[in-house]
């Protein structure tokens, strides 16, 4: 691909970076979960990203650079990172300093977010000095961001490490071109059964667009439509026979959990609209031309009648450039994933492992699983176990092992149920 094309591609995903200057941090109230043990500081960098810092009163001189999930679609605001800090507050209570960035704008853009996450590291170092260790952490979509940041910014211009290790939790490690196709399938299957998104009488558009450019729909309206078709907000006994049958088929064919149906449809609506129209020039990155849908009451009818769409090669190239991963890691990298994650499939771990192995870097990757069934927040003992495992790996050179980490977890907690690491 020619250099000019790469430059144009990058411009769709990232706002122009500005010359870096010191950030004027101000003391701010910490979330209640860390208020007694840390001081918090807030500031805004030259690119428009809001930064939140928490420094424990008894700091262990380790720093966690956090890449948040999403992406969030609204413009960044002060205070947006409070929820992130609260979610991972156990890290601060354990003695780690923490910095999170809102990123400079809302919407999709893995390279943009990776740059902003690394900017936050450099800004922290400039303000408080370089810690003894700096760990890069990404959760959910932030796992894709952290993995990309590790590929782009792990080393400085002279080959020295900017980070000591990388941690992802429930990370979207498929990369961009493989991470969202199931939601395009969900939109197609949902529309086959429900015919209300778009509804008759509305502007018709291909479902891979999410929504037409400039179209407005709130999440409440989306929920109303989904409930009207499937009764998903009703007790099962109160659903009509038709609603129950449609819901059963949609879930069986797509593999989406009932409690996450509206969330996945929202992603395939509002985030697809942002991705397609604002980042990919209106082009389609999704393809179901050869997909055979199975699990319904009538698979033949479904496959004959479902909307079909073919990916545009340019859209795929743009999305791959922005978000796909090479596996060329240079730092110890630990991934932790709940086996029953209802949002990002556990299969992402196998895909990432294959990518890293193909790049010849398998010795730098360790992967842990837990038997948890949440996505956005794992148990505190899981995060602490992962951090302990990373620290031990850096100290001893021995890669983490799930059985050893489970045993170590059981030795430190009061309630054995908090320790959920499973054998390899």
VMD Tcl script that draws the C-alpha trace (Angstrom):
set ca {
  {0.00 0.00 0.00}
  {1.38 3.41 -0.94}
  {2.47 5.85 1.73}
  {-0.13 8.46 0.77}
  {-2.89 5.90 1.21}
  {-1.61 5.01 4.67}
  {-1.55 8.66 5.70}
  {-5.12 9.15 4.50}
  {-6.19 6.00 6.30}
  {-4.65 7.10 9.58}
  {-6.39 10.46 9.36}
  {-9.80 8.80 9.52}
  {-9.07 7.22 12.87}
  {-7.01 9.88 14.65}
  {-7.21 13.62 15.10}
  {-3.96 15.46 14.37}
  {-1.56 15.29 17.30}
  {-0.31 18.54 18.75}
  {3.03 19.37 20.29}
  {3.18 18.02 23.81}
  {3.41 20.41 26.72}
  {3.30 19.81 30.48}
  {-0.20 19.20 31.78}
  {-1.44 21.49 34.54}
  {-2.80 18.88 36.92}
  {-5.20 19.90 39.68}
  {-6.17 17.99 42.77}
  {-9.56 16.38 42.36}
  {-11.82 14.21 44.46}
  {-11.05 10.52 44.19}
  {-13.79 7.94 43.78}
  {-14.93 6.72 47.19}
  {-13.26 3.36 46.61}
  {-9.77 4.93 46.80}
  {-10.43 8.25 48.57}
  {-8.97 7.04 51.87}
  {-5.76 5.66 50.41}
  {-4.77 7.93 47.50}
  {-4.59 11.45 46.12}
  {-6.16 12.10 42.72}
  {-5.23 14.63 40.07}
  {-6.98 15.66 36.87}
  {-5.74 17.50 33.79}
  {-6.15 17.78 30.04}
  {-3.44 17.18 27.48}
  {-2.85 19.23 24.34}
  {-4.83 16.81 22.19}
  {-7.96 17.25 24.31}
  {-7.81 14.02 26.31}
  {-8.71 14.25 29.99}
  {-6.33 12.47 32.34}
  {-7.05 11.10 35.80}
  {-4.22 10.10 38.13}
  {-4.39 8.28 41.46}
  {-1.25 8.05 43.61}
  {-1.47 5.96 46.78}
  {-0.28 7.44 50.03}
  {1.86 4.30 50.33}
  {2.97 4.05 46.71}
  {4.92 0.96 45.69}
  {6.56 2.93 42.86}
  {4.73 0.97 40.20}
  {2.49 2.65 37.61}
  {-0.47 1.18 35.75}
  {-1.27 2.93 32.46}
  {-4.89 2.07 31.75}
  {-6.60 1.85 28.35}
  {-10.37 1.92 28.78}
  {-12.94 0.00 26.80}
  {-15.83 1.07 24.66}
  {-15.23 3.05 22.58}
  {-17.32 5.79 24.09}
  {-19.12 7.79 21.42}
  {-19.55 11.16 23.12}
  {-17.00 13.94 23.39}
  {-14.60 13.38 26.31}
  {-15.35 15.16 29.55}
  {-13.60 15.64 32.86}
  {-14.74 12.90 35.18}
  {-15.24 10.26 32.48}
  {-12.39 8.19 33.90}
  {-13.80 8.08 37.42}
  {-15.74 4.91 36.64}
  {-12.61 3.27 35.21}
  {-10.59 4.09 38.30}
  {-13.36 2.80 40.54}
  {-13.57 -0.46 38.58}
  {-9.86 -1.11 39.08}
  {-9.55 0.55 42.46}
  {-8.14 -2.61 44.01}
  {-4.93 -1.92 42.09}
  {-4.56 1.46 43.78}
  {-5.44 0.03 47.18}
  {-2.66 -2.50 46.58}
  {-0.17 0.38 46.16}
  {-0.05 0.96 42.40}
  {-0.29 4.44 40.93}
  {-2.84 4.62 38.12}
  {-3.40 6.89 35.14}
  {-6.28 6.76 32.67}
  {-7.02 8.81 29.57}
  {-10.44 9.54 28.08}
  {-8.71 9.65 24.66}
  {-8.90 12.84 22.63}
  {-12.28 12.17 21.03}
  {-15.14 9.72 21.16}
  {-15.70 7.03 18.57}
  {-13.69 4.25 17.04}
  {-9.94 4.56 16.54}
  {-7.54 2.03 18.05}
  {-4.35 3.78 16.93}
  {-5.64 7.10 18.19}
  {-6.49 5.61 21.57}
  {-3.15 3.78 21.74}
  {-1.29 7.03 21.14}
  {-3.31 8.79 23.83}
  {-2.70 5.98 26.32}
  {1.05 6.22 25.70}
  {0.87 10.01 25.94}
  {-0.56 9.56 29.43}
  {2.46 7.46 30.39}
  {4.89 10.12 29.19}
  {2.91 12.84 30.94}
  {2.93 10.93 34.22}
  {6.68 10.36 33.96}
  {7.22 14.08 33.30}
  {5.11 15.10 36.29}
  {6.04 12.48 38.91}
  {9.18 10.81 37.59}
  {9.71 7.41 36.08}
  {8.48 4.66 38.42}
  {10.40 1.49 39.13}
  {7.97 -0.39 36.89}
  {5.34 0.69 34.38}
  {2.62 -1.76 33.39}
  {0.24 -1.25 30.48}
  {-3.31 -2.51 31.11}
  {-6.30 -2.73 28.78}
  {-9.84 -3.92 29.47}
  {-12.35 -5.03 26.79}
  {-11.88 -2.83 23.68}
  {-9.06 -1.31 25.71}
  {-7.35 -4.69 25.42}
  {-7.14 -4.12 21.68}
  {-5.88 -0.60 22.41}
  {-3.25 -1.81 24.88}
  {-2.07 -4.58 22.55}
  {-1.74 -2.06 19.72}
  {0.04 0.42 22.00}
  {2.47 -2.32 23.00}
  {3.24 -2.95 19.33}
  {3.73 0.75 18.57}
  {5.19 2.23 21.76}
  {6.79 -0.56 23.80}
  {10.25 0.75 22.95}
  {11.60 4.25 22.57}
  {13.63 5.44 19.60}
  {16.80 3.93 21.03}
  {15.27 0.54 21.75}
  {14.76 1.03 25.49}
  {11.57 -0.29 27.04}
  {8.86 2.21 27.89}
  {6.89 -0.47 29.71}
  {7.91 -3.49 31.74}
  {4.95 -5.70 30.90}
  {1.44 -5.73 29.43}
  {-1.81 -6.99 30.97}
  {-5.16 -7.39 29.23}
  {-8.39 -8.43 30.95}
  {-11.31 -9.70 28.87}
  {-9.55 -8.05 25.94}
  {-10.92 -7.74 22.42}
  {-7.84 -9.46 21.03}
  {-9.42 -10.53 17.75}
  {-8.40 -7.19 16.22}
  {-10.75 -5.02 14.24}
  {-11.53 -7.13 11.19}
  {-12.48 -10.23 13.21}
  {-13.97 -8.67 16.32}
  {-17.36 -7.41 15.19}
  {-18.70 -9.66 12.46}
  {-20.95 -11.50 14.90}
  {-22.80 -8.26 15.59}
  {-23.32 -7.73 11.86}
  {-24.73 -11.26 11.79}
  {-26.94 -10.37 14.74}
  {-28.30 -7.30 12.93}
  {-29.08 -9.42 9.85}
  {-30.72 -12.25 11.79}
  {-32.66 -9.84 14.01}
  {-33.99 -7.98 10.98}
  {-35.06 -11.22 9.31}
  {-37.28 -12.06 12.28}
  {-38.34 -8.63 13.53}
  {-38.43 -6.28 10.51}
  {-38.42 -3.21 12.73}
  {-34.80 -1.99 12.64}
  {-35.33 -0.38 10.16}
  {-39.11 -0.56 10.30}
  {-41.48 -0.41 7.38}
  {-42.08 3.20 6.39}
  {-38.61 4.29 7.51}
  {-35.65 4.94 5.27}
  {-34.31 1.51 4.39}
  {-30.56 0.96 4.68}
  {-28.21 -2.04 4.83}
  {-27.96 -3.22 8.40}
  {-24.15 -3.18 8.33}
  {-24.34 0.62 8.43}
  {-25.74 0.55 11.95}
  {-27.84 3.60 11.11}
  {-27.77 5.97 8.14}
  {-25.30 8.84 8.41}
  {-26.81 11.55 10.57}
  {-29.77 9.44 11.67}
  {-30.70 9.69 15.32}
  {-32.09 6.98 17.55}
  {-31.84 6.65 21.30}
  {-31.13 3.48 23.19}
  {-34.61 3.65 24.71}
  {-36.17 3.50 21.25}
  {-33.96 0.58 20.30}
  {-35.02 -1.24 23.46}
  {-38.68 -0.55 22.71}
  {-38.35 -2.13 19.27}
  {-36.47 -5.18 20.53}
  {-38.99 -5.71 23.31}
  {-41.93 -5.32 20.92}
  {-40.51 -8.08 18.73}
  {-39.11 -10.49 21.30}
  {-40.57 -9.59 24.70}
  {-37.03 -9.60 26.05}
  {-38.00 -7.20 28.85}
  {-40.95 -9.36 29.89}
  {-41.03 -12.36 32.15}
  {-41.00 -15.47 29.92}
  {-44.55 -16.37 30.91}
  {-45.81 -12.99 29.68}
  {-44.31 -13.20 26.19}
  {-46.57 -14.07 23.32}
  {-45.92 -17.33 21.52}
  {-44.59 -15.38 18.53}
  {-42.28 -13.25 20.69}
  {-40.88 -16.30 22.46}
  {-40.28 -18.10 19.16}
  {-38.50 -15.12 17.60}
  {-36.34 -14.59 20.68}
  {-35.43 -18.26 20.80}
  {-34.37 -18.29 17.15}
  {-32.33 -15.08 17.36}
  {-30.42 -16.29 20.40}
  {-29.94 -19.83 19.11}
  {-28.60 -18.72 15.73}
  {-26.32 -15.93 16.93}
  {-25.13 -17.39 20.24}
  {-25.84 -14.10 22.02}
  {-27.00 -14.36 25.63}
  {-30.50 -13.05 26.35}
  {-29.26 -10.58 28.96}
  {-26.84 -9.09 26.41}
  {-29.15 -8.96 23.39}
  {-29.94 -5.27 23.60}
  {-26.34 -4.36 24.40}
  {-25.01 -6.22 21.35}
  {-27.70 -4.69 19.13}
  {-26.81 -1.26 20.49}
  {-23.17 -1.83 19.55}
  {-24.30 -2.98 16.11}
  {-26.37 0.18 15.80}
  {-24.61 3.19 17.29}
  {-20.98 2.02 17.13}
  {-21.43 0.66 13.62}
  {-22.79 4.05 12.57}
  {-19.66 5.72 13.93}
  {-17.29 3.13 12.50}
  {-18.81 2.97 9.01}
  {-19.65 6.59 8.33}
  {-17.00 8.49 10.27}
  {-14.01 6.12 10.06}
  {-14.51 4.03 6.92}
  {-15.96 6.56 4.49}
  {-19.33 4.80 4.36}
  {-17.77 1.52 3.24}
  {-18.71 -1.91 4.58}
  {-16.15 -4.00 6.53}
  {-18.54 -6.93 7.14}
  {-19.28 -10.00 5.04}
  {-21.91 -12.71 5.38}
  {-22.06 -13.84 1.76}
  {-20.95 -17.36 2.68}
  {-22.31 -17.58 6.19}
  {-24.65 -20.49 6.83}
  {-26.92 -19.68 9.75}
  {-27.98 -22.64 11.87}
  {-30.07 -23.32 14.96}
  {-33.45 -21.86 14.00}
  {-36.79 -23.57 13.50}
  {-36.28 -23.27 9.73}
  {-32.67 -22.77 8.70}
  {-33.47 -23.07 4.99}
  {-35.92 -20.17 5.13}
  {-33.56 -18.08 7.24}
  {-30.60 -18.56 4.91}
  {-32.74 -17.86 1.86}
  {-34.28 -14.70 3.29}
  {-31.61 -13.09 5.47}
  {-29.97 -9.90 4.19}
  {-26.58 -10.58 2.58}
  {-23.67 -8.17 2.27}
  {-20.10 -8.30 0.98}
  {-17.16 -6.52 2.57}
  {-15.48 -3.70 0.70}
  {-11.73 -4.42 0.36}
  {-10.82 -0.82 1.13}
  {-12.90 -0.85 4.31}
  {-11.20 -4.05 5.42}
  {-7.76 -2.58 4.72}
  {-8.57 0.58 6.69}
  {-9.91 -1.34 9.65}
  {-7.00 -3.79 9.60}
  {-4.48 -0.95 9.55}
  {-6.13 0.69 12.51}
  {-6.99 -2.23 14.76}
  {-5.59 -5.61 13.70}
  {-2.67 -7.00 15.67}
  {0.64 -8.29 14.34}
  {1.63 -10.37 17.35}
  {5.09 -8.77 17.29}
  {5.25 -8.28 21.03}
  {8.53 -7.44 22.76}
  {7.43 -7.41 26.41}
  {6.06 -10.06 28.77}
  {2.33 -10.04 28.04}
  {-0.30 -11.62 30.27}
  {-3.91 -12.00 29.17}
  {-6.73 -12.91 31.58}
  {-10.18 -13.80 30.29}
  {-13.41 -15.04 31.83}
  {-14.41 -18.26 30.10}
  {-18.07 -17.22 30.18}
  {-17.58 -13.59 29.15}
  {-20.91 -12.62 27.53}
  {-19.50 -9.68 25.55}
  {-16.07 -10.64 24.20}
  {-15.88 -14.33 23.43}
  {-13.19 -16.38 25.18}
  {-12.25 -17.46 21.65}
  {-10.38 -14.15 21.34}
  {-7.61 -15.69 23.44}
  {-6.98 -18.52 20.98}
  {-6.97 -16.09 18.07}
  {-4.43 -13.85 19.78}
  {-2.26 -16.81 20.79}
  {-2.16 -17.96 17.17}
  {-1.23 -14.45 16.04}
  {1.60 -14.20 18.55}
  {2.86 -17.70 17.79}
  {2.87 -16.97 14.06}
  {5.03 -13.92 14.79}
  {7.50 -16.09 16.70}
  {6.86 -14.40 20.05}
  {5.02 -17.13 21.93}
  {7.62 -17.17 24.70}
  {6.49 -13.65 25.68}
  {2.80 -14.53 26.03}
  {1.06 -16.14 29.01}
  {-2.72 -16.62 29.12}
  {-4.94 -17.24 32.13}
  {-8.61 -18.13 32.34}
  {-11.16 -17.77 35.11}
  {-14.59 -19.35 35.39}
  {-16.27 -15.96 35.82}
  {-19.25 -14.87 33.72}
  {-18.92 -11.08 33.75}
  {-17.26 -8.83 31.21}
  {-16.80 -5.30 32.50}
  {-15.55 -6.16 35.96}
  {-13.81 -9.26 37.21}
  {-13.24 -10.07 40.85}
  {-10.68 -8.05 42.76}
  {-8.80 -11.27 43.49}
  {-8.50 -11.85 39.74}
  {-6.83 -8.49 39.15}
  {-4.51 -8.92 42.12}
  {-3.63 -12.44 41.07}
  {-2.78 -11.20 37.59}
  {-0.59 -8.39 38.94}
  {1.20 -10.77 41.31}
  {1.78 -13.14 38.39}
  {3.23 -10.36 36.24}
  {5.51 -9.15 39.01}
  {6.74 -12.70 39.64}
  {7.34 -13.22 35.92}
  {9.45 -10.07 35.80}
  {11.33 -11.05 38.97}
  {12.00 -14.70 38.16}
  {11.59 -15.10 34.40}
  {9.08 -17.92 34.97}
  {5.89 -17.57 32.96}
  {2.63 -17.54 34.96}
  {0.67 -20.76 35.33}
  {-3.02 -20.88 36.21}
  {-2.70 -23.63 38.81}
  {0.08 -21.85 40.70}
  {-1.78 -18.55 40.58}
  {-4.96 -20.17 41.90}
  {-3.00 -21.63 44.80}
  {-1.37 -18.27 45.54}
  {-4.78 -16.59 45.38}
  {-6.29 -19.05 47.85}
  {-3.42 -18.35 50.24}
  {-4.16 -14.62 50.36}
  {-7.98 -14.30 50.45}
  {-10.52 -14.96 53.15}
  {-13.22 -16.33 50.86}
  {-12.00 -19.15 48.58}
  {-14.87 -18.38 46.20}
  {-13.04 -15.19 45.20}
  {-10.30 -17.21 43.50}
  {-11.53 -18.32 40.08}
  {-8.41 -19.13 38.08}
  {-8.76 -22.39 36.15}
  {-6.07 -24.85 35.05}
  {-4.45 -24.28 31.64}
}
mol new
graphics top color blue
foreach p $ca { graphics top sphere $p radius 0.5 }
foreach p [lrange $ca 0 end-1] q [lrange $ca 1 end] { graphics top cylinder $p $q radius 0.2 }
display resetview
